[in-house]
């Protein structure tokens, strides 16, 4: 799905388990709680880890 990451200026890996059933507003709240002021910045990719630690969800 993400074969090419050239278009992103910043990539964040959110450590810890995140419930991937959250909606976009809840995921933005998770990002704000870890100190990211504006999660809607263009050119930024956030990767979340779910229950299985061998998979990353963009």
PDB file of N, CA, C, O and CB in Angstrom:
ATOM      1  N   UNK A   1       0.823  -1.189   0.000  1.00  0.00           N
ATOM      2  CA  UNK A   1       0.000   0.000   0.000  1.00  0.00           C
ATOM      3  C   UNK A   1       0.867   1.253   0.000  1.00  0.00           C
ATOM      4  O   UNK A   1       0.600   2.190  -0.752  1.00  0.00           O
ATOM      5  CB  UNK A   1      -0.936  -0.002   1.201  1.00  0.00           C
ATOM      6  N   UNK A   2       1.887   1.278   0.825  1.00  0.00           N
ATOM      7  CA  UNK A   2       2.778   2.443   0.865  1.00  0.00           C
ATOM      8  C   UNK A   2       4.133   2.053   0.288  1.00  0.00           C
ATOM      9  O   UNK A   2       5.098   1.854   1.027  1.00  0.00           O
ATOM     10  CB  UNK A   2       2.933   2.983   2.323  1.00  0.00           C
ATOM     11  N   UNK A   3       4.197   1.947  -1.012  1.00  0.00           N
ATOM     12  CA  UNK A   3       5.440   1.557  -1.649  1.00  0.00           C
ATOM     13  C   UNK A   3       6.401   2.714  -1.805  1.00  0.00           C
ATOM     14  O   UNK A   3       7.611   2.504  -1.890  1.00  0.00           O
ATOM     15  CB  UNK A   3       5.163   0.955  -2.984  1.00  0.00           C
ATOM     16  N   UNK A   4       5.889   3.926  -1.843  1.00  0.00           N
ATOM     17  CA  UNK A   4       6.715   5.087  -2.120  1.00  0.00           C
ATOM     18  C   UNK A   4       6.446   6.165  -1.070  1.00  0.00           C
ATOM     19  O   UNK A   4       5.323   6.659  -0.966  1.00  0.00           O
ATOM     20  CB  UNK A   4       6.445   5.626  -3.547  1.00  0.00           C
ATOM     21  N   UNK A   5       7.460   6.533  -0.294  1.00  0.00           N
ATOM     22  CA  UNK A   5       7.274   7.540   0.751  1.00  0.00           C
ATOM     23  C   UNK A   5       7.976   8.851   0.411  1.00  0.00           C
ATOM     24  O   UNK A   5       8.264   9.645   1.306  1.00  0.00           O
ATOM     25  CB  UNK A   5       7.787   7.014   2.081  1.00  0.00           C
ATOM     26  N   UNK A   6       8.250   9.084  -0.852  1.00  0.00           N
ATOM     27  CA  UNK A   6       8.940  10.305  -1.261  1.00  0.00           C
ATOM     28  C   UNK A   6       8.084  11.545  -1.004  1.00  0.00           C
ATOM     29  O   UNK A   6       8.630  12.613  -0.728  1.00  0.00           O
ATOM     30  CB  UNK A   6       9.317  10.227  -2.739  1.00  0.00           C
ATOM     31  N   UNK A   7       6.784  11.433  -1.087  1.00  0.00           N
ATOM     32  CA  UNK A   7       5.894  12.582  -0.945  1.00  0.00           C
ATOM     33  C   UNK A   7       5.716  13.085   0.476  1.00  0.00           C
ATOM     34  O   UNK A   7       5.053  14.101   0.684  1.00  0.00           O
ATOM     35  CB  UNK A   7       4.576  12.240  -1.491  1.00  0.00           C
ATOM     36  N   UNK A   8       6.288  12.405   1.459  1.00  0.00           N
ATOM     37  CA  UNK A   8       6.119  12.799   2.854  1.00  0.00           C
ATOM     38  C   UNK A   8       7.367  13.511   3.364  1.00  0.00           C
ATOM     39  O   UNK A   8       8.491  13.046   3.173  1.00  0.00           O
ATOM     40  CB  UNK A   8       5.810  11.572   3.726  1.00  0.00           C
ATOM     41  N   UNK A   9       7.143  14.649   4.016  1.00  0.00           N
ATOM     42  CA  UNK A   9       8.287  15.378   4.572  1.00  0.00           C
ATOM     43  C   UNK A   9       8.641  14.896   5.972  1.00  0.00           C
ATOM     44  O   UNK A   9       9.790  15.010   6.398  1.00  0.00           O
ATOM     45  CB  UNK A   9       7.995  16.871   4.602  1.00  0.00           C
ATOM     46  N   UNK A  10       7.653  14.355   6.694  1.00  0.00           N
ATOM     47  CA  UNK A  10       7.881  13.830   8.041  1.00  0.00           C
ATOM     48  C   UNK A  10       7.114  12.530   8.204  1.00  0.00           C
ATOM     49  O   UNK A  10       5.999  12.390   7.702  1.00  0.00           O
ATOM     50  CB  UNK A  10       7.457  14.857   9.125  1.00  0.00           C
ATOM     51  N   UNK A  11       7.721  11.574   8.914  1.00  0.00           N
ATOM     52  CA  UNK A  11       7.071  10.303   9.208  1.00  0.00           C
ATOM     53  C   UNK A  11       7.210  10.058  10.703  1.00  0.00           C
ATOM     54  O   UNK A  11       8.316  10.062  11.243  1.00  0.00           O
ATOM     55  CB  UNK A  11       7.691   9.124   8.371  1.00  0.00           C
ATOM     56  N   UNK A  12       6.068   9.843  11.369  1.00  0.00           N
ATOM     57  CA  UNK A  12       6.055   9.569  12.809  1.00  0.00           C
ATOM     58  C   UNK A  12       5.580   8.144  13.039  1.00  0.00           C
ATOM     59  O   UNK A  12       4.609   7.704  12.422  1.00  0.00           O
ATOM     60  CB  UNK A  12       5.146  10.581  13.568  1.00  0.00           C
ATOM     61  N   UNK A  13       6.258   7.420  13.923  1.00  0.00           N
ATOM     62  CA  UNK A  13       5.810   6.109  14.357  1.00  0.00           C
ATOM     63  C   UNK A  13       5.287   6.274  15.776  1.00  0.00           C
ATOM     64  O   UNK A  13       6.041   6.622  16.686  1.00  0.00           O
ATOM     65  CB  UNK A  13       6.965   5.036  14.278  1.00  0.00           C
ATOM     66  N   UNK A  14       4.006   6.026  15.962  1.00  0.00           N
ATOM     67  CA  UNK A  14       3.380   6.178  17.269  1.00  0.00           C
ATOM     68  C   UNK A  14       3.565   4.859  18.011  1.00  0.00           C
ATOM     69  O   UNK A  14       2.965   3.847  17.649  1.00  0.00           O
ATOM     70  CB  UNK A  14       1.853   6.565  17.145  1.00  0.00           C
ATOM     71  N   UNK A  15       4.393   4.875  19.044  1.00  0.00           N
ATOM     72  CA  UNK A  15       4.712   3.659  19.796  1.00  0.00           C
ATOM     73  C   UNK A  15       3.563   3.286  20.727  1.00  0.00           C
ATOM     74  O   UNK A  15       2.763   4.134  21.124  1.00  0.00           O
ATOM     75  CB  UNK A  15       6.011   3.848  20.604  1.00  0.00           C
ATOM     76  N   UNK A  16       3.499   2.023  21.059  1.00  0.00           N
ATOM     77  CA  UNK A  16       2.446   1.537  21.942  1.00  0.00           C
ATOM     78  C   UNK A  16       1.262   1.036  21.151  1.00  0.00           C
ATOM     79  O   UNK A  16       1.175   1.232  19.939  1.00  0.00           O
ATOM     80  CB  UNK A  16       2.006   2.627  22.899  1.00  0.00           C
ATOM     81  N   UNK A  17       0.362   0.393  21.843  1.00  0.00           N
ATOM     82  CA  UNK A  17      -0.814  -0.185  21.195  1.00  0.00           C
ATOM     83  C   UNK A  17      -1.891   0.884  21.018  1.00  0.00           C
ATOM     84  O   UNK A  17      -2.235   1.598  21.960  1.00  0.00           O
ATOM     85  CB  UNK A  17      -1.363  -1.376  22.017  1.00  0.00           C
ATOM     86  N   UNK A  18      -2.409   0.981  19.815  1.00  0.00           N
ATOM     87  CA  UNK A  18      -3.486   1.913  19.507  1.00  0.00           C
ATOM     88  C   UNK A  18      -4.669   1.125  18.978  1.00  0.00           C
ATOM     89  O   UNK A  18      -4.509   0.279  18.099  1.00  0.00           O
ATOM     90  CB  UNK A  18      -3.030   2.989  18.479  1.00  0.00           C
ATOM     91  N   UNK A  19      -5.846   1.390  19.502  1.00  0.00           N
ATOM     92  CA  UNK A  19      -7.051   0.738  19.004  1.00  0.00           C
ATOM     93  C   UNK A  19      -7.343   1.315  17.622  1.00  0.00           C
ATOM     94  O   UNK A  19      -7.724   2.479  17.494  1.00  0.00           O
ATOM     95  CB  UNK A  19      -8.271   0.940  19.986  1.00  0.00           C
ATOM     96  N   UNK A  20      -7.163   0.499  16.600  1.00  0.00           N
ATOM     97  CA  UNK A  20      -7.295   0.983  15.230  1.00  0.00           C
ATOM     98  C   UNK A  20      -8.748   1.129  14.786  1.00  0.00           C
ATOM     99  O   UNK A  20      -9.012   1.477  13.635  1.00  0.00           O
ATOM    100  CB  UNK A  20      -6.577   0.052  14.294  1.00  0.00           C
ATOM    101  N   UNK A  21      -9.677   0.870  15.679  1.00  0.00           N
ATOM    102  CA  UNK A  21     -11.094   1.114  15.379  1.00  0.00           C
ATOM    103  C   UNK A  21     -11.481   2.557  15.679  1.00  0.00           C
ATOM    104  O   UNK A  21     -12.606   2.966  15.392  1.00  0.00           O
ATOM    105  CB  UNK A  21     -11.984   0.158  16.182  1.00  0.00           C
ATOM    106  N   UNK A  22     -10.558   3.335  16.254  1.00  0.00           N
ATOM    107  CA  UNK A  22     -10.813   4.750  16.537  1.00  0.00           C
ATOM    108  C   UNK A  22     -11.119   5.487  15.238  1.00  0.00           C
ATOM    109  O   UNK A  22     -10.665   5.096  14.163  1.00  0.00           O
ATOM    110  CB  UNK A  22      -9.599   5.399  17.257  1.00  0.00           C
ATOM    111  N   UNK A  23     -11.876   6.531  15.354  1.00  0.00           N
ATOM    112  CA  UNK A  23     -12.118   7.397  14.207  1.00  0.00           C
ATOM    113  C   UNK A  23     -10.989   8.408  14.077  1.00  0.00           C
ATOM    114  O   UNK A  23     -10.071   8.430  14.897  1.00  0.00           O
ATOM    115  CB  UNK A  23     -13.476   8.115  14.339  1.00  0.00           C
ATOM    116  N   UNK A  24     -11.054   9.223  13.072  1.00  0.00           N
ATOM    117  CA  UNK A  24      -9.998  10.189  12.803  1.00  0.00           C
ATOM    118  C   UNK A  24      -9.871  11.206  13.927  1.00  0.00           C
ATOM    119  O   UNK A  24      -8.763  11.645  14.235  1.00  0.00           O
ATOM    120  CB  UNK A  24     -10.258  10.900  11.487  1.00  0.00           C
ATOM    121  N   UNK A  25     -10.988  11.590  14.547  1.00  0.00           N
ATOM    122  CA  UNK A  25     -10.928  12.560  15.638  1.00  0.00           C
ATOM    123  C   UNK A  25     -10.224  11.982  16.857  1.00  0.00           C
ATOM    124  O   UNK A  25      -9.451  12.680  17.514  1.00  0.00           O
ATOM    125  CB  UNK A  25     -12.332  13.018  16.018  1.00  0.00           C
ATOM    126  N   UNK A  26     -10.480  10.723  17.164  1.00  0.00           N
ATOM    127  CA  UNK A  26      -9.824  10.083  18.307  1.00  0.00           C
ATOM    128  C   UNK A  26      -8.345   9.873  18.057  1.00  0.00           C
ATOM    129  O   UNK A  26      -7.532  10.038  18.967  1.00  0.00           O
ATOM    130  CB  UNK A  26     -10.484   8.752  18.621  1.00  0.00           C
ATOM    131  N   UNK A  27      -7.983   9.509  16.823  1.00  0.00           N
ATOM    132  CA  UNK A  27      -6.566   9.348  16.501  1.00  0.00           C
ATOM    133  C   UNK A  27      -5.838  10.689  16.559  1.00  0.00           C
ATOM    134  O   UNK A  27      -4.684  10.749  16.984  1.00  0.00           O
ATOM    135  CB  UNK A  27      -6.401   8.717  15.110  1.00  0.00           C
ATOM    136  N   UNK A  28      -6.502  11.760  16.139  1.00  0.00           N
ATOM    137  CA  UNK A  28      -5.911  13.100  16.265  1.00  0.00           C
ATOM    138  C   UNK A  28      -5.733  13.453  17.732  1.00  0.00           C
ATOM    139  O   UNK A  28      -4.751  14.100  18.095  1.00  0.00           O
ATOM    140  CB  UNK A  28      -6.791  14.161  15.561  1.00  0.00           C
ATOM    141  N   UNK A  29      -6.673  13.037  18.587  1.00  0.00           N
ATOM    142  CA  UNK A  29      -6.541  13.256  20.022  1.00  0.00           C
ATOM    143  C   UNK A  29      -5.355  12.504  20.606  1.00  0.00           C
ATOM    144  O   UNK A  29      -4.672  13.015  21.493  1.00  0.00           O
ATOM    145  CB  UNK A  29      -7.811  12.839  20.730  1.00  0.00           C
ATOM    146  N   UNK A  30      -5.105  11.286  20.111  1.00  0.00           N
ATOM    147  CA  UNK A  30      -3.929  10.522  20.545  1.00  0.00           C
ATOM    148  C   UNK A  30      -2.660  11.272  20.169  1.00  0.00           C
ATOM    149  O   UNK A  30      -1.727  11.360  20.967  1.00  0.00           O
ATOM    150  CB  UNK A  30      -3.925   9.105  19.917  1.00  0.00           C
ATOM    151  N   UNK A  31      -2.624  11.807  18.964  1.00  0.00           N
ATOM    152  CA  UNK A  31      -1.445  12.548  18.509  1.00  0.00           C
ATOM    153  C   UNK A  31      -1.231  13.813  19.334  1.00  0.00           C
ATOM    154  O   UNK A  31      -0.095  14.149  19.671  1.00  0.00           O
ATOM    155  CB  UNK A  31      -1.583  12.909  17.027  1.00  0.00           C
ATOM    156  N   UNK A  32      -2.314  14.516  19.660  1.00  0.00           N
ATOM    157  CA  UNK A  32      -2.194  15.720  20.479  1.00  0.00           C
ATOM    158  C   UNK A  32      -1.733  15.391  21.886  1.00  0.00           C
ATOM    159  O   UNK A  32      -1.013  16.177  22.502  1.00  0.00           O
ATOM    160  CB  UNK A  32      -3.520  16.461  20.529  1.00  0.00           C
ATOM    161  N   UNK A  33      -2.141  14.226  22.410  1.00  0.00           N
ATOM    162  CA  UNK A  33      -1.740  13.851  23.769  1.00  0.00           C
ATOM    163  C   UNK A  33      -0.250  13.529  23.862  1.00  0.00           C
ATOM    164  O   UNK A  33       0.329  13.602  24.945  1.00  0.00           O
ATOM    165  CB  UNK A  33      -2.553  12.653  24.241  1.00  0.00           C
ATOM    166  N   UNK A  34       0.374  13.175  22.742  1.00  0.00           N
ATOM    167  CA  UNK A  34       1.815  12.911  22.786  1.00  0.00           C
ATOM    168  C   UNK A  34       2.636  14.121  22.350  1.00  0.00           C
ATOM    169  O   UNK A  34       3.857  14.036  22.219  1.00  0.00           O
ATOM    170  CB  UNK A  34       2.154  11.719  21.905  1.00  0.00           C
ATOM    171  N   UNK A  35       1.961  15.243  22.127  1.00  0.00           N
ATOM    172  CA  UNK A  35       2.686  16.489  21.904  1.00  0.00           C
ATOM    173  C   UNK A  35       2.727  17.008  20.487  1.00  0.00           C
ATOM    174  O   UNK A  35       3.479  17.942  20.209  1.00  0.00           O
ATOM    175  CB  UNK A  35       4.038  16.324  22.353  1.00  0.00           C
ATOM    176  N   UNK A  36       1.961  16.451  19.587  1.00  0.00           N
ATOM    177  CA  UNK A  36       1.913  16.948  18.210  1.00  0.00           C
ATOM    178  C   UNK A  36       0.804  17.985  18.144  1.00  0.00           C
ATOM    179  O   UNK A  36      -0.374  17.650  18.267  1.00  0.00           O
ATOM    180  CB  UNK A  36       1.672  15.780  17.171  1.00  0.00           C
ATOM    181  N   UNK A  37       1.178  19.239  17.950  1.00  0.00           N
ATOM    182  CA  UNK A  37       0.228  20.351  18.000  1.00  0.00           C
ATOM    183  C   UNK A  37      -0.823  20.288  16.897  1.00  0.00           C
ATOM    184  O   UNK A  37      -2.020  20.369  17.175  1.00  0.00           O
ATOM    185  CB  UNK A  37       0.969  21.657  17.908  1.00  0.00           C
ATOM    186  N   UNK A  38      -0.386  20.144  15.653  1.00  0.00           N
ATOM    187  CA  UNK A  38      -1.305  20.148  14.518  1.00  0.00           C
ATOM    188  C   UNK A  38      -1.129  18.864  13.714  1.00  0.00           C
ATOM    189  O   UNK A  38      -0.277  18.813  12.826  1.00  0.00           O
ATOM    190  CB  UNK A  38      -1.072  21.393  13.621  1.00  0.00           C
ATOM    191  N   UNK A  39      -1.912  17.828  14.002  1.00  0.00           N
ATOM    192  CA  UNK A  39      -1.738  16.564  13.289  1.00  0.00           C
ATOM    193  C   UNK A  39      -2.169  16.603  11.825  1.00  0.00           C
ATOM    194  O   UNK A  39      -1.889  15.662  11.081  1.00  0.00           O
ATOM    195  CB  UNK A  39      -2.501  15.498  13.989  1.00  0.00           C
ATOM    196  N   UNK A  40      -2.834  17.657  11.402  1.00  0.00           N
ATOM    197  CA  UNK A  40      -3.311  17.738  10.022  1.00  0.00           C
ATOM    198  C   UNK A  40      -2.323  18.434   9.100  1.00  0.00           C
ATOM    199  O   UNK A  40      -2.723  18.985   8.074  1.00  0.00           O
ATOM    200  CB  UNK A  40      -4.632  18.459   9.977  1.00  0.00           C
ATOM    201  N   UNK A  41      -1.058  18.420   9.441  1.00  0.00           N
ATOM    202  CA  UNK A  41      -0.038  19.054   8.614  1.00  0.00           C
ATOM    203  C   UNK A  41       0.144  18.270   7.319  1.00  0.00           C
ATOM    204  O   UNK A  41       0.288  17.048   7.342  1.00  0.00           O
ATOM    205  CB  UNK A  41       1.300  19.155   9.377  1.00  0.00           C
ATOM    206  N   UNK A  42       0.137  18.972   6.199  1.00  0.00           N
ATOM    207  CA  UNK A  42       0.301  18.316   4.901  1.00  0.00           C
ATOM    208  C   UNK A  42       1.695  17.714   4.784  1.00  0.00           C
ATOM    209  O   UNK A  42       2.673  18.288   5.263  1.00  0.00           O
ATOM    210  CB  UNK A  42       0.051  19.314   3.751  1.00  0.00           C
ATOM    211  N   UNK A  43       1.776  16.563   4.149  1.00  0.00           N
ATOM    212  CA  UNK A  43       3.053  15.909   3.924  1.00  0.00           C
ATOM    213  C   UNK A  43       3.576  15.134   5.119  1.00  0.00           C
ATOM    214  O   UNK A  43       4.762  14.808   5.176  1.00  0.00           O
ATOM    215  CB  UNK A  43       4.053  16.916   3.528  1.00  0.00           C
ATOM    216  N   UNK A  44       2.704  14.835   6.078  1.00  0.00           N
ATOM    217  CA  UNK A  44       3.114  14.104   7.270  1.00  0.00           C
ATOM    218  C   UNK A  44       2.390  12.768   7.312  1.00  0.00           C
ATOM    219  O   UNK A  44       1.182  12.699   7.085  1.00  0.00           O
ATOM    220  CB  UNK A  44       2.828  14.925   8.552  1.00  0.00           C
ATOM    221  N   UNK A  45       3.138  11.703   7.605  1.00  0.00           N
ATOM    222  CA  UNK A  45       2.593  10.356   7.697  1.00  0.00           C
ATOM    223  C   UNK A  45       2.714   9.872   9.134  1.00  0.00           C
ATOM    224  O   UNK A  45       3.779   9.989   9.740  1.00  0.00           O
ATOM    225  CB  UNK A  45       3.320   9.389   6.723  1.00  0.00           C
ATOM    226  N   UNK A  46       1.632   9.330   9.685  1.00  0.00           N
ATOM    227  CA  UNK A  46       1.624   8.773  11.033  1.00  0.00           C
ATOM    228  C   UNK A  46       1.378   7.276  10.920  1.00  0.00           C
ATOM    229  O   UNK A  46       0.450   6.847  10.236  1.00  0.00           O
ATOM    230  CB  UNK A  46       0.540   9.460  11.933  1.00  0.00           C
ATOM    231  N   UNK A  47       2.201   6.486  11.584  1.00  0.00           N
ATOM    232  CA  UNK A  47       2.055   5.039  11.585  1.00  0.00           C
ATOM    233  C   UNK A  47       1.676   4.588  12.983  1.00  0.00           C
ATOM    234  O   UNK A  47       2.352   4.928  13.955  1.00  0.00           O
ATOM    235  CB  UNK A  47       3.354   4.341  11.111  1.00  0.00           C
ATOM    236  N   UNK A  48       0.600   3.827  13.087  1.00  0.00           N
ATOM    237  CA  UNK A  48       0.103   3.335  14.370  1.00  0.00           C
ATOM    238  C   UNK A  48       0.285   1.825  14.432  1.00  0.00           C
ATOM    239  O   UNK A  48       0.188   1.135  13.417  1.00  0.00           O
ATOM    240  CB  UNK A  48      -1.390   3.719  14.577  1.00  0.00           C
ATOM    241  N   UNK A  49       0.548   1.322  15.625  1.00  0.00           N
ATOM    242  CA  UNK A  49       0.683  -0.111  15.844  1.00  0.00           C
ATOM    243  C   UNK A  49      -0.557  -0.600  16.586  1.00  0.00           C
ATOM    244  O   UNK A  49      -0.954  -0.020  17.597  1.00  0.00           O
ATOM    245  CB  UNK A  49       1.988  -0.443  16.640  1.00  0.00           C
ATOM    246  N   UNK A  50      -1.159  -1.661  16.083  1.00  0.00           N
ATOM    247  CA  UNK A  50      -2.337  -2.234  16.713  1.00  0.00           C
ATOM    248  C   UNK A  50      -1.962  -3.320  17.711  1.00  0.00           C
ATOM    249  O   UNK A  50      -0.878  -3.288  18.294  1.00  0.00           O
ATOM    250  CB  UNK A  50      -3.274  -2.797  15.660  1.00  0.00           C
ATOM    251  N   UNK A  51      -2.848  -4.266  17.903  1.00  0.00           N
ATOM    252  CA  UNK A  51      -2.618  -5.351  18.854  1.00  0.00           C
ATOM    253  C   UNK A  51      -1.456  -6.236  18.416  1.00  0.00           C
ATOM    254  O   UNK A  51      -0.636  -6.646  19.238  1.00  0.00           O
ATOM    255  CB  UNK A  51      -3.882  -6.193  19.015  1.00  0.00           C
ATOM    256  N   UNK A  52      -1.389  -6.525  17.130  1.00  0.00           N
ATOM    257  CA  UNK A  52      -0.300  -7.361  16.627  1.00  0.00           C
ATOM    258  C   UNK A  52       0.913  -6.485  16.362  1.00  0.00           C
ATOM    259  O   UNK A  52       0.847  -5.532  15.585  1.00  0.00           O
ATOM    260  CB  UNK A  52      -0.724  -8.122  15.337  1.00  0.00           C
ATOM    261  N   UNK A  53       2.003  -6.810  17.004  1.00  0.00           N
ATOM    262  CA  UNK A  53       3.188  -5.959  16.919  1.00  0.00           C
ATOM    263  C   UNK A  53       3.971  -6.155  15.629  1.00  0.00           C
ATOM    264  O   UNK A  53       4.962  -5.459  15.407  1.00  0.00           O
ATOM    265  CB  UNK A  53       4.087  -6.224  18.092  1.00  0.00           C
ATOM    266  N   UNK A  54       3.554  -7.080  14.773  1.00  0.00           N
ATOM    267  CA  UNK A  54       4.269  -7.293  13.520  1.00  0.00           C
ATOM    268  C   UNK A  54       3.632  -6.542  12.350  1.00  0.00           C
ATOM    269  O   UNK A  54       4.026  -6.725  11.198  1.00  0.00           O
ATOM    270  CB  UNK A  54       4.326  -8.773  13.208  1.00  0.00           C
ATOM    271  N   UNK A  55       2.640  -5.693  12.655  1.00  0.00           N
ATOM    272  CA  UNK A  55       1.956  -4.942  11.602  1.00  0.00           C
ATOM    273  C   UNK A  55       1.859  -3.478  11.990  1.00  0.00           C
ATOM    274  O   UNK A  55       1.641  -3.142  13.154  1.00  0.00           O
ATOM    275  CB  UNK A  55       0.550  -5.522  11.334  1.00  0.00           C
ATOM    276  N   UNK A  56       2.021  -2.625  11.013  1.00  0.00           N
ATOM    277  CA  UNK A  56       1.893  -1.181  11.196  1.00  0.00           C
ATOM    278  C   UNK A  56       0.765  -0.706  10.299  1.00  0.00           C
ATOM    279  O   UNK A  56       0.661  -1.127   9.147  1.00  0.00           O
ATOM    280  CB  UNK A  56       3.234  -0.430  10.870  1.00  0.00           C
ATOM    281  N   UNK A  57      -0.085   0.175  10.826  1.00  0.00           N
ATOM    282  CA  UNK A  57      -1.222   0.695  10.069  1.00  0.00           C
ATOM    283  C   UNK A  57      -1.046   2.192   9.833  1.00  0.00           C
ATOM    284  O   UNK A  57      -0.932   2.952  10.795  1.00  0.00           O
ATOM    285  CB  UNK A  57      -2.551   0.415  10.811  1.00  0.00           C
ATOM    286  N   UNK A  58      -1.022   2.636   8.570  1.00  0.00           N
ATOM    287  CA  UNK A  58      -0.940   4.083   8.298  1.00  0.00           C
ATOM    288  C   UNK A  58      -2.281   4.752   8.489  1.00  0.00           C
ATOM    289  O   UNK A  58      -2.400   5.963   8.304  1.00  0.00           O
ATOM    290  CB  UNK A  58      -0.434   4.341   6.876  1.00  0.00           C
TER     291      UNK A  58
END
